[in-house]
Amino acid sequence: MKKQVCLLTIISMLLCLTACAAQPESSKSNSSSQPVTESSTQISEESSNSSGEESRTQPETLTGPSTPHRDGYTLEQVVVLSRHNIRSPLSGGGSLLESITPHEWFHWSSQASELSMRGGILETEMGQYFRKWLESEEFFPENYHPEEGAVRIYANSKQRTIATAQFFTAGLLPTAGTDIETHMEFNKMDPVFTPQLTFVTPDYQSDAEAQIRELFTDTINGLSDNYELITDVIDMKESAAWKDGTVTELSTDDTEFILELNQEPGMKGSLKTGCSVSDALILQYYEEEDPVKAAFGHDLTDSQWEQIAEIKDVYQDVLFTAPLIAVNTAHPLLQEIENELNTDGRSFSFLCGHDSNISSVLTAMKTEDYTLPGTIEKKTPIGCKIVFCRWSAPDGNKYYSADLVYQTVSQLQNHPLLDLNVHPSVVSLQFSGIKSNQDGLYSEKEFMTRLRQSIEEYDQLQDQYSLPAAA
């Protein structure tokens, strides 16, 4: 009965949220900025274009596949690693985010860091899309009620990940009353999903930081124009934080790294501040009906929104995609994925975490560079999912595929109902050093060996950097 009540509550919420989404956004911030002087960022001053609907990102024509389907193969198992959907910014009232601009941020429908109303609607639509795809594969029957152990929905214990898993499951299995599995007290980080450094020595710290600087110093140095852009967009030099000296000019040469045992990789400096602003502006862009209001009165181009998002992308890359870091932080989640793939009777698994989880897992598995159309977040878009599939060929051999599935900017903003015709973007992922067949699939041996090697590299890390035993 508890499951049924929970599901009915979700459905009622969605009906209410959909109705709210169709109403004018009268409660949202109507603040606007004075036109900025033209600079190298070249912000357009056409802020009079605030009608909203005409300015929203228009639906694009996706040229890629509509699903992760592979012709000629039978689907046997699916493991999904998902990032949560749209949330409010991580910091709330009284934070630097509030004082770093003279403007008022979007009136979020959720508390700081929690899944928003829009995020819940979008994730339910994604769950419905997965249901339609799996039914088309004859993998799920209609109105599927899984046998015990066949489906596992496991989320980090933060509100935004539990809620994402709940809404996804409402779309995927709307009549099954499936439980969401969590392992920690509510709103506490689960170690499986915490991208923390569980092994650190002085030599490891030194080498990891050196690797980060070698890989990303030039990238960080290239953010000058991005910093100038967000400074102008939020009118930072008119803010209370600027006037009292809390913030100063964003610089590309002040990054300090913090690599400590049982802590997430961290940093100090302009990139961290810029990421906080970038994150909030991106989320505001997804939520606010009028993109000019989302940019505090500036009419930004798509490429300028990509510049804003690039700051956050670089922040994630710097902290979580250096190989010495990724092997360390992704280790428990890689083990979890391997366990799911080896669990007898398991057909579908949904693991819900964060962008840092996606970044570190893909890096640890040596994923080749990829291009994501239709999104301003170029690495781990909000709500994106790595979809690992096991397929059976007619000759009985087993193969694996890996795809990144995500909603485009226009879908995030306009939330169309998703199905096999109006579908999210699906991008195939490839792994360096192992060869796929003509259908882009990896043999079971090749794929599982790569996954196992990614896990064992953590042990090799410990062997390489362990301190000598005391005499």
KEDRENRO-843118 format. One record per residue (C-alpha): chain; residue number from 1; residue in three letters; x, y, z. Coordinates in Angstrom, 1 decimal, always signed. Layout:
REM residues N
PT A NUM ala X Y Z
...
***
This chain:
REM residues 471
PT A 1 met +0.0 +0.0 +0.0
PT A 2 lys +2.9 +2.4 +0.8
PT A 3 lys +4.3 +1.9 -2.7
PT A 4 gln +0.9 +2.6 -4.3
PT A 5 val +0.3 +5.7 -2.3
PT A 6 cys +3.8 +6.9 -3.2
PT A 7 leu +3.2 +6.4 -6.9
PT A 8 leu -0.2 +8.1 -6.8
PT A 9 thr +1.4 +11.0 -5.0
PT A 10 ile +4.0 +11.3 -7.8
PT A 11 ile +1.4 +11.1 -10.5
PT A 12 ser -0.6 +13.8 -8.8
PT A 13 met +2.5 +16.0 -8.5
PT A 14 leu +3.3 +15.6 -12.1
PT A 15 leu -0.2 +16.6 -13.2
PT A 16 cys +0.1 +19.7 -11.0
PT A 17 leu +3.6 +20.5 -12.2
PT A 18 thr +2.6 +20.2 -15.8
PT A 19 ala -0.3 +22.6 -15.2
PT A 20 cys +2.0 +25.0 -13.4
PT A 21 ala +4.5 +24.8 -16.3
PT A 22 ala +1.9 +25.9 -18.7
PT A 23 gln +1.0 +29.0 -16.7
PT A 24 pro +2.8 +32.4 -17.0
PT A 25 glu +5.9 +32.6 -14.8
PT A 26 ser +4.6 +35.6 -12.8
PT A 27 ser +6.6 +34.7 -9.7
PT A 28 lys +9.9 +34.7 -11.5
PT A 29 ser +12.4 +37.5 -11.2
PT A 30 asn +11.7 +40.5 -13.5
PT A 31 ser +15.0 +42.2 -12.8
PT A 32 ser +16.9 +43.5 -15.8
PT A 33 ser +20.3 +45.0 -16.2
PT A 34 gln +21.5 +48.2 -17.8
PT A 35 pro +23.0 +47.5 -21.2
PT A 36 val +26.7 +46.7 -20.9
PT A 37 thr +29.4 +48.6 -22.8
PT A 38 glu +30.6 +46.6 -25.8
PT A 39 ser +33.8 +44.6 -25.1
PT A 40 ser +35.6 +41.6 -26.4
PT A 41 thr +32.7 +39.5 -25.1
PT A 42 gln +30.4 +41.3 -27.5
PT A 43 ile +27.2 +40.8 -25.5
PT A 44 ser +24.2 +41.9 -27.6
PT A 45 glu +22.2 +44.7 -26.1
PT A 46 glu +18.9 +43.6 -27.6
PT A 47 ser +17.4 +43.2 -24.2
PT A 48 ser +14.0 +44.4 -25.4
PT A 49 asn +13.4 +41.0 -26.8
PT A 50 ser +11.8 +39.5 -23.7
PT A 51 ser +8.7 +37.9 -25.1
PT A 52 gly +10.0 +34.5 -24.1
PT A 53 glu +8.5 +32.0 -26.4
PT A 54 glu +10.1 +33.3 -29.5
PT A 55 ser +13.5 +33.4 -27.7
PT A 56 arg +13.4 +29.8 -26.4
PT A 57 thr +15.8 +27.4 -28.0
PT A 58 gln +14.0 +25.9 -31.0
PT A 59 pro +13.7 +22.1 -31.3
PT A 60 glu +16.6 +20.7 -33.4
PT A 61 thr +16.6 +17.8 -35.8
PT A 62 leu +18.6 +15.1 -34.2
PT A 63 thr +20.5 +13.1 -36.8
PT A 64 gly +21.7 +10.3 -34.5
PT A 65 pro +19.9 +7.1 -33.5
PT A 66 ser +16.6 +7.3 -31.7
PT A 67 thr +17.6 +4.6 -29.1
PT A 68 pro +20.6 +2.5 -28.2
PT A 69 his +19.2 -0.3 -30.3
PT A 70 arg +21.6 -2.5 -32.3
PT A 71 asp +20.1 -4.2 -35.4
PT A 72 gly +20.4 -7.9 -35.5
PT A 73 tyr +21.1 -8.3 -31.7
PT A 74 thr +18.9 -9.3 -28.8
PT A 75 leu +19.0 -7.1 -25.7
PT A 76 glu +19.8 -9.1 -22.5
PT A 77 gln +20.8 -6.5 -19.9
PT A 78 val +20.9 -2.8 -19.2
PT A 79 val +22.9 -0.9 -16.6
PT A 80 val +22.3 +2.9 -16.5
PT A 81 leu +24.6 +5.3 -14.6
PT A 82 ser +22.6 +8.6 -14.4
PT A 83 arg +23.3 +12.1 -13.4
PT A 84 his +20.4 +13.8 -11.5
PT A 85 asn +18.1 +16.1 -13.5
PT A 86 ile +17.7 +19.9 -13.1
PT A 87 arg +18.2 +21.2 -9.6
PT A 88 ser +18.5 +24.5 -7.9
PT A 89 pro +22.0 +25.9 -7.4
PT A 90 leu +24.1 +24.2 -4.7
PT A 91 ser +24.3 +27.3 -2.5
PT A 92 gly +21.3 +29.2 -1.3
PT A 93 gly +20.4 +32.5 +0.4
PT A 94 gly +23.3 +34.3 +2.1
PT A 95 ser +25.9 +32.6 +0.0
PT A 96 leu +28.5 +34.3 -2.3
PT A 97 leu +26.2 +33.5 -5.2
PT A 98 glu +23.6 +36.0 -3.8
PT A 99 ser +26.1 +38.8 -3.2
PT A 100 ile +28.2 +38.4 -6.4
PT A 101 thr +25.5 +40.1 -8.6
PT A 102 pro +23.2 +43.0 -8.0
PT A 103 his +20.4 +41.1 -9.8
PT A 104 glu +17.9 +38.6 -8.3
PT A 105 trp +18.3 +35.0 -9.3
PT A 106 phe +15.4 +32.9 -10.6
PT A 107 his +12.8 +32.0 -8.0
PT A 108 trp +13.6 +28.3 -7.7
PT A 109 ser +10.9 +25.8 -7.1
PT A 110 ser +13.1 +23.8 -4.7
PT A 111 gln +15.5 +24.4 -1.9
PT A 112 ala +19.3 +24.8 -2.6
PT A 113 ser +20.7 +21.7 -4.3
PT A 114 glu +17.4 +19.9 -4.6
PT A 115 leu +15.6 +18.6 -7.7
PT A 116 ser +13.3 +21.3 -9.2
PT A 117 met +9.8 +20.8 -10.5
PT A 118 arg +11.0 +21.0 -14.0
PT A 119 gly +13.7 +18.4 -13.2
PT A 120 gly +10.9 +16.0 -12.0
PT A 121 ile +8.9 +16.4 -15.1
PT A 122 leu +11.9 +15.9 -17.4
PT A 123 glu +13.0 +12.8 -15.6
PT A 124 thr +9.6 +11.2 -15.7
PT A 125 glu +9.6 +11.8 -19.5
PT A 126 met +13.0 +10.2 -19.7
PT A 127 gly +11.7 +7.2 -17.8
PT A 128 gln +8.8 +7.0 -20.2
PT A 129 tyr +11.2 +7.1 -23.2
PT A 130 phe +13.2 +4.2 -21.7
PT A 131 arg +10.0 +2.2 -21.2
PT A 132 lys +9.0 +2.7 -24.8
PT A 133 trp +12.5 +1.7 -26.0
PT A 134 leu +12.7 -1.4 -23.8
PT A 135 glu +9.2 -2.4 -24.9
PT A 136 ser +10.2 -2.0 -28.5
PT A 137 glu +13.1 -4.4 -27.9
PT A 138 glu +10.7 -6.8 -26.3
PT A 139 phe +12.9 -6.6 -23.2
PT A 140 phe +10.0 -5.3 -21.0
PT A 141 pro +6.4 -6.3 -21.6
PT A 142 glu +3.8 -3.6 -21.3
PT A 143 asn +2.9 -2.7 -17.8
PT A 144 tyr +5.9 -4.7 -16.6
PT A 145 his +5.9 -5.8 -12.9
PT A 146 pro +9.5 -7.1 -12.4
PT A 147 glu +10.2 -10.3 -10.5
PT A 148 glu +12.2 -9.9 -7.4
PT A 149 gly +15.8 -9.0 -8.2
PT A 150 ala +15.2 -8.4 -11.9
PT A 151 val +15.3 -4.6 -11.6
PT A 152 arg +17.4 -2.5 -9.2
PT A 153 ile +17.0 +1.3 -8.7
PT A 154 tyr +19.8 +2.5 -6.5
PT A 155 ala +20.4 +6.2 -5.7
PT A 156 asn +22.8 +8.3 -3.7
PT A 157 ser +21.1 +9.5 -0.6
PT A 158 lys +20.9 +13.2 -1.6
PT A 159 gln +17.5 +14.6 -2.2
PT A 160 arg +18.2 +15.4 -5.9
PT A 161 thr +19.4 +11.9 -6.7
PT A 162 ile +16.6 +10.1 -4.8
PT A 163 ala +14.0 +12.3 -6.4
PT A 164 thr +15.5 +11.8 -9.9
PT A 165 ala +15.4 +8.0 -9.4
PT A 166 gln +11.8 +8.2 -8.1
PT A 167 phe +10.6 +10.3 -11.1
PT A 168 phe +12.5 +8.1 -13.6
PT A 169 thr +11.0 +5.0 -12.1
PT A 170 ala +7.5 +6.5 -12.3
PT A 171 gly +7.9 +6.8 -16.0
PT A 172 leu +9.7 +3.5 -16.5
PT A 173 leu +7.5 +1.3 -14.3
PT A 174 pro +4.4 +3.3 -13.6
PT A 175 thr +2.3 +0.5 -12.1
PT A 176 ala +5.0 -1.6 -10.4
PT A 177 gly +5.5 +0.5 -7.2
PT A 178 thr +9.3 -0.1 -7.3
PT A 179 asp +11.3 +0.9 -4.3
PT A 180 ile +14.3 +3.2 -4.5
PT A 181 glu +17.3 +1.7 -2.8
PT A 182 thr +19.5 +4.0 -0.6
PT A 183 his +22.2 +3.1 +1.9
PT A 184 met +22.7 +6.2 +4.0
PT A 185 glu +20.7 +8.6 +6.1
PT A 186 phe +18.7 +11.1 +4.0
PT A 187 asn +20.8 +13.8 +2.4
PT A 188 lys +24.1 +12.2 +3.4
PT A 189 met +26.5 +11.1 +0.7
PT A 190 asp +26.8 +7.4 +0.0
PT A 191 pro +30.5 +6.3 -0.3
PT A 192 val +29.7 +4.5 -3.6
PT A 193 phe +28.7 +7.8 -5.2
PT A 194 thr +31.1 +10.1 -3.3
PT A 195 pro +34.0 +10.9 -5.7
PT A 196 gln +36.4 +11.0 -2.8
PT A 197 leu +40.1 +10.1 -2.7
PT A 198 thr +40.2 +6.9 -0.6
PT A 199 phe +44.0 +6.6 -1.0
PT A 200 val +46.4 +9.5 -0.6
PT A 201 thr +50.2 +9.7 +0.1
PT A 202 pro +52.5 +12.7 -0.2
PT A 203 asp +54.0 +11.3 -3.4
PT A 204 tyr +50.6 +10.6 -4.8
PT A 205 gln +49.4 +14.1 -4.0
PT A 206 ser +52.5 +15.6 -5.8
PT A 207 asp +52.1 +13.4 -8.9
PT A 208 ala +48.4 +13.9 -9.2
PT A 209 glu +48.6 +17.7 -8.9
PT A 210 ala +51.5 +17.7 -11.5
PT A 211 gln +49.3 +15.6 -13.8
PT A 212 ile +46.4 +18.0 -13.4
PT A 213 arg +48.6 +21.0 -14.2
PT A 214 glu +50.2 +19.3 -17.1
PT A 215 leu +46.8 +18.4 -18.6
PT A 216 phe +44.8 +21.5 -17.8
PT A 217 thr +47.0 +24.5 -17.3
PT A 218 asp +46.6 +25.7 -20.9
PT A 219 thr +42.8 +25.0 -20.7
PT A 220 ile +42.5 +27.1 -17.6
PT A 221 asn +44.6 +29.9 -19.1
PT A 222 gly +42.2 +29.9 -22.1
PT A 223 leu +39.2 +30.9 -19.9
PT A 224 ser +40.0 +34.7 -19.9
PT A 225 asp +37.2 +35.5 -22.3
PT A 226 asn +34.8 +33.2 -20.5
PT A 227 tyr +35.5 +35.0 -17.2
PT A 228 glu +35.0 +38.4 -18.8
PT A 229 leu +31.7 +37.2 -20.2
PT A 230 ile +30.2 +36.1 -16.9
PT A 231 thr +31.6 +39.1 -15.2
PT A 232 asp +29.6 +41.3 -17.6
PT A 233 val +26.5 +39.1 -17.6
PT A 234 ile +26.0 +39.2 -13.9
PT A 235 asp +27.4 +42.8 -13.6
PT A 236 met +29.8 +41.5 -11.0
PT A 237 lys +31.5 +44.9 -10.6
PT A 238 glu +28.3 +46.4 -9.4
PT A 239 ser +27.7 +43.7 -6.8
PT A 240 ala +28.1 +44.0 -3.0
PT A 241 ala +30.7 +41.3 -3.1
PT A 242 trp +32.9 +43.3 -5.5
PT A 243 lys +32.4 +46.5 -3.5
PT A 244 asp +33.4 +45.0 -0.2
PT A 245 gly +36.3 +43.1 -1.7
PT A 246 thr +35.0 +39.6 -1.3
PT A 247 val +35.5 +39.0 -5.0
PT A 248 thr +38.0 +40.6 -7.3
PT A 249 glu +38.9 +40.2 -11.0
PT A 250 leu +38.6 +36.5 -12.1
PT A 251 ser +42.1 +35.3 -12.9
PT A 252 thr +43.4 +32.3 -14.8
PT A 253 asp +46.6 +31.9 -12.6
PT A 254 asp +45.3 +31.6 -9.1
PT A 255 thr +44.1 +28.0 -8.9
PT A 256 glu +45.1 +26.0 -5.9
PT A 257 phe +44.3 +22.3 -5.6
PT A 258 ile +43.3 +20.4 -2.5
PT A 259 leu +43.9 +16.6 -2.5
PT A 260 glu +43.1 +15.1 +0.9
PT A 261 leu +42.3 +11.6 +2.1
PT A 262 asn +38.6 +10.7 +2.2
PT A 263 gln +37.7 +14.1 +0.7
PT A 264 glu +36.6 +15.0 -2.8
PT A 265 pro +39.2 +16.7 -4.9
PT A 266 gly +38.9 +20.5 -4.3
PT A 267 met +40.3 +23.8 -5.4
PT A 268 lys +40.5 +27.4 -4.4
PT A 269 gly +40.6 +30.4 -6.8
PT A 270 ser +38.8 +32.0 -9.7
PT A 271 leu +37.8 +28.7 -11.4
PT A 272 lys +35.8 +27.6 -8.3
PT A 273 thr +34.1 +31.0 -8.1
PT A 274 gly +33.5 +31.0 -11.9
PT A 275 cys +32.1 +27.5 -11.8
PT A 276 ser +29.5 +28.5 -9.1
PT A 277 val +28.3 +31.4 -11.3
PT A 278 ser +28.4 +29.3 -14.5
PT A 279 asp +26.4 +26.5 -12.8
PT A 280 ala +23.7 +29.0 -11.6
PT A 281 leu +23.4 +30.7 -15.0
PT A 282 ile +23.1 +27.4 -16.8
PT A 283 leu +20.3 +26.2 -14.5
PT A 284 gln +18.6 +29.6 -14.8
PT A 285 tyr +18.8 +29.3 -18.6
PT A 286 tyr +17.0 +26.0 -18.5
PT A 287 glu +14.3 +27.2 -16.1
PT A 288 glu +13.6 +30.8 -17.1
PT A 289 glu +11.0 +31.1 -19.9
PT A 290 asp +12.8 +34.2 -21.2
PT A 291 pro +16.5 +33.7 -22.1
PT A 292 val +17.1 +37.4 -21.9
PT A 293 lys +15.9 +37.4 -18.3
PT A 294 ala +18.0 +34.3 -17.7
PT A 295 ala +21.1 +36.4 -18.7
PT A 296 phe +20.0 +39.4 -16.6
PT A 297 gly +18.9 +41.5 -19.5
PT A 298 his +21.5 +40.4 -22.1
PT A 299 asp +20.6 +38.7 -25.3
PT A 300 leu +23.3 +36.0 -25.5
PT A 301 thr +24.0 +33.9 -28.5
PT A 302 asp +24.2 +30.1 -28.3
PT A 303 ser +28.0 +30.2 -28.5
PT A 304 gln +28.1 +32.6 -25.5
PT A 305 trp +25.9 +30.2 -23.5
PT A 306 glu +28.4 +27.5 -24.4
PT A 307 gln +31.2 +29.8 -23.2
PT A 308 ile +29.5 +30.2 -19.9
PT A 309 ala +28.9 +26.4 -19.6
PT A 310 glu +32.6 +25.8 -20.6
PT A 311 ile +33.7 +27.1 -17.2
PT A 312 lys +31.8 +24.5 -15.4
PT A 313 asp +32.9 +21.8 -17.8
PT A 314 val +36.6 +22.7 -17.3
PT A 315 tyr +36.1 +22.7 -13.5
PT A 316 gln +34.7 +19.2 -13.7
PT A 317 asp +37.5 +18.0 -16.0
PT A 318 val +40.2 +19.5 -13.8
PT A 319 leu +39.0 +17.9 -10.6
PT A 320 phe +37.8 +14.5 -11.9
PT A 321 thr +39.4 +13.5 -15.2
PT A 322 ala +43.1 +13.4 -14.6
PT A 323 pro +43.8 +9.6 -14.8
PT A 324 leu +45.4 +9.5 -11.4
PT A 325 ile +42.3 +11.1 -9.9
PT A 326 ala +39.7 +9.3 -11.9
PT A 327 val +41.0 +5.8 -11.0
PT A 328 asn +40.8 +6.7 -7.3
PT A 329 thr +37.5 +8.5 -7.2
PT A 330 ala +35.6 +6.1 -9.6
PT A 331 his +36.7 +2.9 -7.9
PT A 332 pro +33.6 +2.0 -5.8
PT A 333 leu +31.2 +2.9 -8.6
PT A 334 leu +33.2 +0.8 -11.1
PT A 335 gln +32.9 -2.1 -8.7
PT A 336 glu +29.2 -1.5 -8.4
PT A 337 ile +28.7 -1.5 -12.2
PT A 338 glu +30.7 -4.7 -12.5
PT A 339 asn +28.6 -6.3 -9.8
PT A 340 glu +25.4 -5.4 -11.5
PT A 341 leu +26.6 -6.8 -14.8
PT A 342 asn +27.5 -10.1 -13.1
PT A 343 thr +24.3 -10.4 -10.9
PT A 344 asp +22.3 -13.5 -12.0
PT A 345 gly +18.7 -12.6 -12.8
PT A 346 arg +19.3 -8.9 -13.1
PT A 347 ser +17.9 -7.4 -16.2
PT A 348 phe +17.8 -3.6 -15.6
PT A 349 ser +19.8 -1.4 -13.1
PT A 350 phe +19.6 +2.3 -12.6
PT A 351 leu +22.3 +4.0 -10.5
PT A 352 cys +21.7 +7.6 -9.9
PT A 353 gly +24.5 +10.0 -8.9
PT A 354 his +26.3 +13.1 -10.1
PT A 355 asp +28.3 +14.6 -13.0
PT A 356 ser +31.5 +13.9 -11.2
PT A 357 asn +30.5 +10.2 -11.2
PT A 358 ile +30.0 +10.2 -15.0
PT A 359 ser +33.3 +12.1 -15.6
PT A 360 ser +35.4 +9.8 -13.4
PT A 361 val +33.9 +6.6 -14.7
PT A 362 leu +34.3 +7.5 -18.3
PT A 363 thr +37.9 +8.6 -17.7
PT A 364 ala +38.8 +5.5 -15.7
PT A 365 met +37.4 +3.3 -18.5
PT A 366 lys +39.5 +5.3 -21.1
PT A 367 thr +36.6 +6.6 -23.1
PT A 368 glu +37.6 +8.4 -26.3
PT A 369 asp +36.6 +12.0 -26.8
PT A 370 tyr +33.0 +12.5 -27.9
PT A 371 thr +30.9 +15.3 -29.3
PT A 372 leu +27.4 +16.1 -27.9
PT A 373 pro +25.1 +17.9 -30.3
PT A 374 gly +22.3 +20.1 -29.0
PT A 375 thr +23.7 +20.9 -25.6
PT A 376 ile +25.7 +23.7 -24.1
PT A 377 glu +27.2 +21.3 -21.5
PT A 378 lys +29.7 +19.3 -23.6
PT A 379 lys +30.8 +16.6 -21.2
PT A 380 thr +28.1 +15.6 -18.7
PT A 381 pro +24.8 +17.4 -19.5
PT A 382 ile +22.2 +17.6 -16.7
PT A 383 gly +20.2 +14.4 -16.5
PT A 384 cys +22.6 +12.5 -18.8
PT A 385 lys +22.9 +8.7 -18.6
PT A 386 ile +25.6 +6.3 -19.5
PT A 387 val +23.8 +3.2 -20.8
PT A 388 phe +25.7 +0.0 -20.8
PT A 389 cys +23.9 -2.8 -22.7
PT A 390 arg +24.7 -6.5 -23.2
PT A 391 trp +23.5 -8.0 -26.5
PT A 392 ser +23.3 -11.5 -27.8
PT A 393 ala +24.2 -12.1 -31.5
PT A 394 pro +22.5 -14.8 -33.6
PT A 395 asp +25.6 -17.0 -33.1
PT A 396 gly +25.2 -16.8 -29.3
PT A 397 asn +28.2 -14.6 -28.8
PT A 398 lys +27.7 -11.7 -26.3
PT A 399 tyr +28.6 -8.1 -27.0
PT A 400 tyr +28.4 -4.8 -25.1
PT A 401 ser +27.6 -1.2 -26.1
PT A 402 ala +27.9 +2.1 -24.3
PT A 403 asp +25.9 +5.2 -25.1
PT A 404 leu +25.4 +8.6 -23.6
PT A 405 val +21.7 +9.5 -23.6
PT A 406 tyr +20.6 +13.1 -22.7
PT A 407 gln +18.0 +15.7 -23.3
PT A 408 thr +19.0 +18.6 -25.5
PT A 409 val +18.7 +22.2 -24.4
PT A 410 ser +15.4 +22.7 -26.3
PT A 411 gln +14.0 +19.6 -24.7
PT A 412 leu +15.1 +20.8 -21.2
PT A 413 gln +13.5 +24.1 -21.8
PT A 414 asn +10.3 +23.0 -23.7
PT A 415 his +9.9 +19.5 -22.1
PT A 416 pro +8.2 +17.8 -25.1
PT A 417 leu +6.8 +14.4 -24.3
PT A 418 leu +9.5 +11.9 -25.3
PT A 419 asp +8.9 +8.7 -27.3
PT A 420 leu +10.7 +6.8 -30.1
PT A 421 asn +9.9 +9.7 -32.5
PT A 422 val +10.5 +12.7 -30.3
PT A 423 his +13.6 +11.2 -28.6
PT A 424 pro +16.6 +12.4 -26.6
PT A 425 ser +20.0 +12.5 -28.1
PT A 426 val +21.9 +9.2 -28.2
PT A 427 val +25.7 +9.3 -28.7
PT A 428 ser +27.7 +6.1 -29.0
PT A 429 leu +30.8 +5.9 -26.7
PT A 430 gln +34.1 +4.3 -27.8
PT A 431 phe +37.0 +3.1 -25.6
PT A 432 ser +40.6 +3.6 -26.6
PT A 433 gly +42.8 +0.5 -26.9
PT A 434 ile +40.1 -2.0 -27.7
PT A 435 lys +38.4 -2.6 -31.0
PT A 436 ser +34.7 -2.7 -31.7
PT A 437 asn +33.1 -4.8 -34.4
PT A 438 gln +31.4 -3.4 -37.5
PT A 439 asp +28.3 -2.6 -35.5
PT A 440 gly +30.2 -0.6 -32.9
PT A 441 leu +30.0 -3.3 -30.2
PT A 442 tyr +32.7 -4.7 -28.0
PT A 443 ser +33.0 -8.5 -27.4
PT A 444 glu +32.0 -9.5 -23.9
PT A 445 lys +35.6 -10.5 -23.1
PT A 446 glu +37.1 -7.2 -24.3
PT A 447 phe +34.5 -5.0 -22.5
PT A 448 met +34.6 -6.9 -19.2
PT A 449 thr +38.3 -7.0 -19.3
PT A 450 arg +38.5 -3.2 -19.7
PT A 451 leu +36.1 -2.8 -16.8
PT A 452 arg +38.1 -5.1 -14.6
PT A 453 gln +41.4 -3.3 -15.6
PT A 454 ser +39.8 +0.0 -14.6
PT A 455 ile +39.1 -1.4 -11.2
PT A 456 glu +42.5 -3.1 -10.7
PT A 457 glu +44.3 +0.2 -11.6
PT A 458 tyr +43.2 +1.4 -8.1
PT A 459 asp +45.2 -1.5 -6.6
PT A 460 gln +48.1 -0.7 -8.8
PT A 461 leu +47.9 +2.9 -7.6
PT A 462 gln +48.2 +1.7 -4.0
PT A 463 asp +51.1 -0.6 -4.9
PT A 464 gln +52.9 +2.3 -6.6
PT A 465 tyr +52.4 +4.9 -3.9
PT A 466 ser +52.2 +2.9 -0.7
PT A 467 leu +54.6 +4.2 +2.0
PT A 468 pro +57.3 +1.8 +3.0
PT A 469 ala +56.5 -0.2 +6.1
PT A 470 ala +58.0 +1.0 +9.3
PT A 471 ala +61.1 -0.9 +10.5
***
